[in-house]
Amino acid sequence: MADVNLAVIYYSSTGINYQMAKWAEEAGKEAGANVKVVKVPELAPEEAIASNPAWKEHYEATKDVPEATSDDIEWADAMLFSMPTRFGNLPAQMKQFLDTQGGLWANGKTVNKVVSGMTSAQNPHGGQEATVQSLYTSMAHWGAIIVPPGYTDQSIFAGGGNPYGTSATQGEDGKIAGDGVEGAVKHQTKRLVDVATRVKNGQ
Ligand SMILES: Cc1cc2nc3c(=O)[nH]c(=O)nc-3n(C[C@H](O)[C@H](O)[C@H](O)COP(=O)(O)O)c2cc1C
């Protein structure tokens, strides 16, 4: 059976979605996939980043993470997207990345990619579900095969119970609240790799 290529494509200002992407990387490798973690390009001006110490610190700390390109999408059999909630929606940085894939889309290169999404927000009900569903709207246009976690594992309940995609809440200390998110991310990633393996190998 051919190994699955998994691209974990994320955006993160203050590190939550980066942490989720790193847990996904670990789980993807454990599941036998070839894994790439790539960040979408930052769009905010340097002054905006500099005005928020947590953002600035994370921006500097992840300067070496490669930026996502169309080639990563072509390479991937499976893609896991992770991004914070912005006013109940995708951050502009992720939207811009999706919106610059018209060439790939026009050539049928987004079809049958096996995809899933994760997010975070400051409030427990701050728009997480809407954000993941926004991603899935675009994925439908791509002809991608959307794999939500549903309630396929106990870890999903421990991670907050979002069946659309794992979602974290950022606590007052700037970190992920609770300790169930890691398990939910890892289950979602393994499930994605499992489904992508079946698709890739025609099972
Ligand atoms: C412009 C902006 C809009 C935001 N909108 C929301 C929101 O709608 N709901 C919410 O709970 N948190 C909102 N937040 C908080 C972020 O979602 C939260 O800080 C983020 O999930 C942290 O992820 P990161 O560390 O990966 O950047 C917003 C933050 C910013 C800067």
The ligand as an SDF file (V2000), in Angstrom:
LIG
                    3D

 31 33  0  0  0  0  0  0  0  0999 V2000
   -9.2390   39.9940   14.6810 C   0  0  0  0  0  0  0  0  0  0  0  0
   -9.5540   38.9000   15.6370 C   0  0  0  0  0  0  0  0  0  0  0  0
  -10.8180   38.3390   15.6250 C   0  0  0  0  0  0  0  0  0  0  0  0
  -11.1520   37.3190   16.5240 C   0  0  0  0  0  0  0  0  0  0  0  0
  -12.4070   36.8020   16.5010 N   0  0  0  0  0  0  0  0  0  0  0  0
  -12.7500   35.9010   17.4340 C   0  0  0  0  0  0  0  0  0  0  0  0
  -14.0760   35.3670   17.4820 C   0  0  0  0  0  0  0  0  0  0  0  0
  -14.9200   35.6280   16.6110 O   0  0  0  0  0  0  0  0  0  0  0  0
  -14.3900   34.5390   18.5020 N   0  0  0  0  0  0  0  0  0  0  0  0
  -13.5070   34.2110   19.4970 C   0  0  0  0  0  0  0  0  0  0  0  0
  -13.8700   33.5080   20.4170 O   0  0  0  0  0  0  0  0  0  0  0  0
  -12.2170   34.6160   19.4250 N   0  0  0  0  0  0  0  0  0  0  0  0
  -11.8280   35.4570   18.4270 C   0  0  0  0  0  0  0  0  0  0  0  0
  -10.5330   35.8930   18.3710 N   0  0  0  0  0  0  0  0  0  0  0  0
   -9.5240   35.2630   19.2400 C   0  0  0  0  0  0  0  0  0  0  0  0
   -8.7350   34.2120   18.4600 C   0  0  0  0  0  0  0  0  0  0  0  0
   -9.5790   33.3150   17.7810 O   0  0  0  0  0  0  0  0  0  0  0  0
   -7.7820   33.4220   19.3500 C   0  0  0  0  0  0  0  0  0  0  0  0
   -6.8970   34.3230   19.9150 O   0  0  0  0  0  0  0  0  0  0  0  0
   -7.0580   32.3900   18.4980 C   0  0  0  0  0  0  0  0  0  0  0  0
   -7.8750   31.2790   18.4260 O   0  0  0  0  0  0  0  0  0  0  0  0
   -5.6690   32.0130   18.9050 C   0  0  0  0  0  0  0  0  0  0  0  0
   -5.1200   31.1740   17.8950 O   0  0  0  0  0  0  0  0  0  0  0  0
   -3.5910   31.3060   17.4300 P   0  0  0  0  0  0  0  0  0  0  0  0
   -2.7660   31.3730   18.6740 O   0  0  0  0  0  0  0  0  0  0  0  0
   -3.3050   30.0760   16.6310 O   0  0  0  0  0  0  0  0  0  0  0  0
   -3.4420   32.5600   16.6170 O   0  0  0  0  0  0  0  0  0  0  0  0
  -10.1730   36.8750   17.4530 C   0  0  0  0  0  0  0  0  0  0  0  0
   -8.8900   37.4250   17.4350 C   0  0  0  0  0  0  0  0  0  0  0  0
   -8.5820   38.4240   16.5360 C   0  0  0  0  0  0  0  0  0  0  0  0
   -7.1870   39.0040   16.5430 C   0  0  0  0  0  0  0  0  0  0  0  0
  1  2  1  0
  2  3  1  0
  2 30  2  0
  3  4  2  0
  4  5  1  0
  4 28  1  0
  5  6  2  0
  6  7  1  0
  6 13  1  0
  7  8  2  0
  7  9  1  0
  9 10  1  0
 10 11  2  0
 10 12  1  0
 12 13  2  0
 13 14  1  0
 14 15  1  0
 14 28  1  0
 15 16  1  0
 16 17  1  0
 16 18  1  0
 18 19  1  0
 18 20  1  0
 20 21  1  0
 20 22  1  0
 22 23  1  0
 23 24  1  0
 24 25  2  0
 24 26  1  0
 24 27  1  0
 28 29  2  0
 29 30  1  0
 30 31  1  0
M  END
$$$$
